[in-house]
Structures are given as structure tokens and as C-alpha cells.
């Protein structure tokens, strides 16, 4: 798993049937200092992460296919959790 910042969401008029009902969001992966690390990408999100929130994600295809319930799912990344804001403590 790796951390990323939600930088937006995506809408599609046509998408793979395995993605029907799934929310697509744009993520910017970050390093340990929360500095952008690599190119942004799309991920499925079942947790409702909002713009600017920090999340952790997986690229484990087997777990994503199990989550979606189909073996032909073309998505590579999925949000697995929202990181709490520790500054508020």
C-alpha cells in the first residue's frame, strides 16, 4: 500500500461494464514527506474520499478483482482507507 492525495474525480459516459456503479477518483501518489511522487492516476473508491483527503491505496489486481466481483476488471488501483488528519488531535 502507498499514500496518495485525492486531486479530483472522473466521470465517464462510457466505461467497462465491471466499473458500473464504482466511483472513479484521481490520485496523486506522495512520498513520506507528502510530496508528489510520480504521475497521477485513476482508482476506484468505495469509501467516499473527498478532494484534498489523504488515502492509502493498493495495486493488487487479485484483491481489486475480488472487490469488484469480476475477473475482467481493467482497473489497477483501489482506495483501501482514508488517512485521519493527525493535526487535529
C-alpha positions, 0 to 999 in steps of 0.5 A: 500500500502507498499514500496518495492525495485525492486531486479530483474525480472522473466521470465517464459516459462510457466505461467497462461494464465491471466499473458500473456503479464504482466511483472513479477518483484521481490520485496523486501518489506522495512520498513520506514527506507528502510530496508528489511522487510520480504521475497521477492516476485513476482508482476506484473508491468505495469509501467516499474520499473527498478532494484534498483527503489523504488515502492509502491505496493498493495495486493488487489486481487479485484483491481489486478483482475480488472487490469488484466481483469480476475477473475482467476488471481493467482497473489497477488501483483501489482506495483501501482507507482514508488517512485521519488528519493527525493535526487535529488531535 
